[in-house]
C-alpha cells in the first residue's frame, strides 16, 4: 500500500455503534497505509467488538479504562504518543459529550485531552438517521467542527447514517495529521477517458480508467488543497470512486469539448490545473438515433478536438499547468523528449510521462519531467499522486 500515513501515530477511539464491527478492518487499512494504531474503547463498544480482536488488528494493547497511568494524557497530551485522534465510529452520545466537555468514557476523555493539547481530531459519526437529524446532535457537530475537528460525513442509506468508507476515513485522517503544504489552494484535476458519441448508443473512447487522476485528486486533498475533479462519473467504477468522491468537488463530463469547457470555467479561480485525463484527440459528428447494424462498411469522418492545455493556457497565461504524456514503447530518453515537447508548447510547470501500458493498472511507473531533468517515480498510483502534490506545492511556493 501507499505511504499515505507513513510515520503517523493514530489513536483510534471506538464508541458503541454497531459500526464498531468495522473497526478491525479500519485498523488494518490505517496500518496498510503506514500508520501505527492504538485503540481506545468505550464500555459500550466492548460489548459489540471484543478488545482482543482490536488488539489483534492493531498489535497493541487496547485502552478500555483510564487508570492511574493517565492513559489519555500519555496518548493525546501535549507530549503524547498520538499525532491524530480518530473517532470511528462516533455515536450521537459521544459527539454530544465531546461538545459539552463531558468526560465519562476513555474515548471522550481522550477527545477532551486532544482538543486541549492541540492534537488533530477526526470524527466519523455513525447512528440511525433520525438521531443524526436531531437538532441537538447537529448543533453538537457544528460546535465541535468550529473547534477544528474534521468530520467524515456518513453515508445516508436505509434510514441510517452509516459510517463513511475506509477510503474516506483514511484520507481525512491523513489530511488532518499531515503538513498540508497546499492549504488554501484550489486545484483543478482532469481524470479518466472522454467519449465521443457516434450515435445514440456507440462512442469512441480509450482504455484510461481514471485511477491516476483520482489518486492525484486524493493526494492533493490530503496535502490540504480544495480539489475540483473533472471526469466521466459513469466510467469511474461506481461506489466511492464515482460521482461522489469524498475528497473532491466533482464535475461530470463526457466529451473532450465538455471537459475543455469545464476546465476553462473551473480554472477561473484556481491556483493550478493538473490534466491527467486521456482526452480524445478526435471527435465525430454523431448520427441521429442508432446506426443500424449490418455487414455494410461505415466510414467515420474524424475532426481534431481542441487541446485542453493549450485552450486553458490561452485563457490563463499565468496559471501553473501540469500535463500528462502517455506513449507506447520506447526508452525513458525518448519518453522524456516527447514530454518536453508538450512542456514547451503549453508552457507547463512539469509533465508526468508514462508508458501507455500502465493504463488501468494499480501500479505505475512515471517520469516527472522538467526542462532540465527527469525523475522516476514507481509504485502505487497514490504514491505518484503524493509526489505530484509535493512537486506542485514546491512550484507554487517558488512562484509566490
URDA-V932852 format. One line per field, one symbol per residue. psi: psi as a letter, one per 20 degrees, with the letter a starting at -180 (. if undefined). A space follows every 10 residues. Layout:
psi->???
//
This chain:
psi->rrkhkpkpoo popprlqhii iihghggggg hhjiqpppqp qrhhhiigpp hhhhgghikq qpoiqpaijm hhhhgjahkr hphqpoooqp rhgggggghj kpnjqhghhh gggghhijpq pppnqprqgh ghiphhghhg ggghhijjpp poproopkjq nqqrqhgggg ghghghiahl ijpiqppppq qaqrpppgai gqqpaajphj ggghhggggg ghjiqppppo rohijjiabi lcinpijqpp oorgrggggg ghggghihkq iqponiqnpp hqrqopqpbp pqqaiqqppp oppqrqpggh ghhhhnhjpp qprqopqpar rhghghghhh ggghgjlqgr poprpiiipi qhqrprpopr hjropqpqbq hhggghgggg ggggghhhh.
//
